[in-house]
Amino acid sequence: MRCTLVLLAALAAGACDDTEDVDGARGSCASGGTLAGCADSARTAEGACWRLVECGSYPLDGAEDGDLDWGRCVGELESMSTERATIVMACIASSTCDELLAPGSPHPYARPACFDYGDR
């Protein structure tokens, strides 16, 4: 009986790690908006694109020129009309990380559905 308790205690201790302060894309703050006391992402082109990088939707730097990456994301948002960019940035800020992954992403990286809003 005592051996069983010691074994269970050892297994329970082994299940813990030292990264409890790191949320990652599946953490409680991976949900969109201010749910669970999490800060909303900035409603700027840079803030929206950082959210895409943090969620794993885009790489920080693409392997080749013209690849989807943080810089191209910022450029694309800044080239949109103000109204459309506002809609796209609001969509990114309020989406979960899972919703920001396009089919097939991250290999190859693809634009999330938020970029289709306001496109005519």
LINWO-V412777 format. One record per pair of residues at least 24 apart in sequence whose ideal C-beta (glycine too) atoms are under 8 Angstrom apart, sorted by the first residue. I is the first residue (numbers start at 0). GAP is how many residues later the second one is. D is the distance in Angstrom with one decimal. If there is no record, write none. Layout:
i:I gap:GAP d:D
i:I gap:GAP d:D
//
This chain:
i:24 gap:29 d:7.1
i:24 gap:30 d:5.2
i:24 gap:31 d:5.4
i:24 gap:72 d:4.4
i:25 gap:71 d:7.3
i:29 gap:25 d:7.0
i:29 gap:66 d:6.1
i:29 gap:67 d:4.4
i:29 gap:68 d:7.9
i:30 gap:65 d:5.0
i:31 gap:61 d:6.3
i:31 gap:62 d:4.0
i:31 gap:63 d:4.7
i:31 gap:64 d:5.5
i:31 gap:67 d:7.5
i:32 gap:60 d:7.1
i:32 gap:61 d:5.0
i:39 gap:53 d:5.8
i:40 gap:51 d:7.1
i:40 gap:52 d:4.7
i:41 gap:51 d:7.9
i:42 gap:43 d:7.5
i:42 gap:46 d:5.1
i:42 gap:47 d:6.7
i:42 gap:50 d:6.1
i:43 gap:45 d:7.1
i:44 gap:28 d:7.6
i:44 gap:29 d:4.8
i:44 gap:32 d:3.8
i:44 gap:33 d:5.2
i:44 gap:40 d:6.9
i:44 gap:44 d:7.0
i:45 gap:28 d:5.9
i:46 gap:42 d:7.5
i:46 gap:46 d:7.7
i:47 gap:25 d:7.5
i:47 gap:29 d:6.3
i:47 gap:40 d:7.2
i:47 gap:41 d:4.4
i:47 gap:44 d:4.3
i:47 gap:45 d:6.7
i:48 gap:24 d:3.8
i:48 gap:25 d:5.1
i:48 gap:28 d:6.9
i:50 gap:41 d:5.6
i:50 gap:42 d:6.9
i:50 gap:49 d:7.4
i:51 gap:40 d:6.6
i:51 gap:48 d:6.1
i:51 gap:60 d:7.0
i:53 gap:43 d:7.8
i:54 gap:42 d:3.6
i:54 gap:45 d:4.9
i:54 gap:46 d:7.3
i:55 gap:41 d:7.0
i:55 gap:45 d:7.0
i:55 gap:50 d:5.7
i:56 gap:40 d:7.6
i:56 gap:43 d:4.5
i:56 gap:44 d:5.6
i:56 gap:45 d:7.2
i:56 gap:48 d:6.1
i:56 gap:49 d:7.1
i:56 gap:52 d:7.2
i:56 gap:55 d:5.8
i:57 gap:51 d:5.8
i:58 gap:47 d:7.6
i:58 gap:50 d:6.4
i:61 gap:47 d:7.6
i:66 gap:42 d:7.1
i:67 gap:41 d:4.4
i:67 gap:42 d:7.2
i:67 gap:43 d:6.8
i:68 gap:40 d:7.8
i:75 gap:39 d:7.4
i:79 gap:38 d:7.6
i:80 gap:37 d:7.7
i:82 gap:35 d:6.8
i:83 gap:33 d:7.3
i:83 gap:34 d:3.6
i:83 gap:35 d:7.3
i:86 gap:30 d:4.9
i:86 gap:31 d:4.9
i:87 gap:26 d:5.2
i:87 gap:27 d:5.9
i:87 gap:29 d:5.8
i:87 gap:30 d:6.8
i:90 gap:26 d:5.7
//
